[in-house]
Amino acid sequence: VRMVDALPEIRPSLDGAIFAAIQRLPATLPEGAFVLALEPESAPWLRGWLPHERVAGPGVFSSPWDYAGWERFLLGSALDRRELLWSLPRPLFLFVSPAFRVYYSERADRFLADPCFEKTPHPMLLKVVCPSALPPFLPSLPSS
């Protein structure tokens, strides 16, 4: 089989509505934003469409956590998430695709109800609003 013959069988991994949502992100995001995809399928598309922003997702693009860390972030408590989020750069946003909602179902609802996440005008984007300083339950660093 020649490559040219195989091309019509290749399908994009995202549907048109999600791609259109990703295309609208540059108008929504502030300069220097860090965007976390909550599943690995949308991360490459986000990275391609947001070349000037930092993008990561589970297992891709300088992910801030290993598998256990992502599991704790997505399935753990609000305190678990806060411990993981406090050291990440701000402004920090989460890209919430329909694939995330389908895969995690009711666990996605619990995750998205976290008070650290704030809705934005973009339907698939949440802003992380928890402080980016050391949380009160961790010892403070000695000052220099």
C-alpha positions in Angstrom: 0.0 0.0 0.0 1.3 3.4 -1.0 1.2 6.2 1.7 -0.9 8.3 -0.6 -3.5 5.5 -0.7 -3.6 5.3 3.1 -4.1 9.0 3.7 -7.9 9.1 3.2 -8.2 6.6 6.1 -6.4 8.9 8.6 -8.8 10.7 10.9 -8.1 13.6 13.3 -8.1 12.6 16.9 -10.3 15.6 17.9 -13.7 16.5 16.5 -14.3 19.9 14.9 -16.0 21.5 17.9 -13.0 20.8 20.2 -10.6 22.1 17.6 -12.6 25.2 17.2 -12.5 25.7 21.0 -8.7 25.3 20.9 -8.5 27.9 18.1 -10.3 30.4 20.3 -7.9 30.0 23.2 -5.3 32.6 22.2 -7.9 35.4 22.5 -8.8 34.1 26.1 -5.4 33.4 27.6 -3.1 36.0 29.1 0.5 36.2 28.0 2.7 33.6 29.7 -0.2 31.3 30.7 0.5 27.7 31.7 -2.2 25.3 30.3 -2.7 21.8 31.7 -4.7 19.4 29.5 -6.6 17.0 31.7 -6.2 14.1 29.2 -3.4 13.4 26.7 -5.5 13.6 23.4 -5.9 17.4 23.4 -2.4 18.2 24.7 -0.7 18.0 21.3 -3.4 20.2 19.7 -3.1 22.7 22.5 0.7 22.7 22.1 0.5 23.3 18.4 -2.1 26.1 18.6 -0.4 27.8 21.6 3.3 27.9 20.6 4.0 30.8 23.0 2.4 29.3 26.1 3.6 26.4 28.2 1.4 23.3 27.7 1.5 20.0 29.5 -0.8 17.0 30.1 -0.7 13.5 31.5 2.5 12.0 30.3 3.3 14.6 27.7 5.2 17.9 27.3 7.2 18.3 30.5 4.4 17.0 32.6 4.7 18.4 36.1 3.9 15.0 37.6 4.4 11.3 37.0 1.5 8.9 36.7 0.9 8.7 40.5 0.9 12.5 40.7 -1.7 12.9 37.9 -3.8 10.2 39.6 -3.6 12.1 42.9 -4.4 15.4 41.1 -7.4 14.1 39.2 -8.9 11.6 41.7 -7.6 12.9 45.0 -9.0 15.4 47.5 -9.0 19.2 47.1 -6.1 19.2 49.6 -4.2 16.8 47.3 -4.7 19.1 44.4 -3.7 22.2 46.3 -0.5 20.5 47.3 0.3 19.7 43.7 -0.8 23.0 42.2 1.0 25.4 44.6 4.3 25.2 42.9 3.2 25.6 39.3 3.6 28.9 37.5 0.8 31.3 37.2 -1.4 32.2 35.4 -2.5 28.6 35.3 -5.4 27.2 33.4 -7.0 23.7 32.9 -8.3 22.6 29.5 -11.4 20.5 30.2 -12.4 18.6 27.0 -15.5 16.5 26.6 -13.1 13.4 26.6 -12.1 14.2 30.1 -15.8 14.4 31.2 -16.7 11.2 29.5 -13.7 9.2 30.8 -14.0 10.3 34.4 -17.8 10.8 34.5 -19.0 11.5 38.0 -15.4 11.7 39.3 -15.0 14.6 36.7 -17.9 16.4 38.4 -16.2 16.1 41.8 -12.9 17.3 40.4 -14.4 20.3 38.6 -16.3 21.4 41.7 -12.9 22.1 43.4 -13.0 25.7 44.8 -9.5 26.3 43.4 -11.0 26.3 39.9 -12.9 29.3 38.4 -14.9 29.3 35.2 -13.8 31.5 32.4 -15.7 32.9 29.4 -14.2 30.0 27.4 -16.4 26.9 27.9 -13.5 24.4 28.1 -11.1 26.5 30.2 -10.9 26.9 34.0 -8.5 29.2 35.8 -6.7 28.0 38.9 -7.2 30.6 41.6 -5.6 28.9 44.6 -2.5 30.8 45.8 0.8 30.0 44.3 2.7 30.5 47.6 3.5 27.9 50.1 0.3 26.5 51.5 -0.2 26.9 55.3 0.2 23.2 56.0 3.8 23.2 54.7 6.7 24.7 56.6 8.0 28.0 55.3 11.3 28.2 53.7 14.1 30.0 55.5 14.5 33.5 54.3 17.9 34.5 52.9 
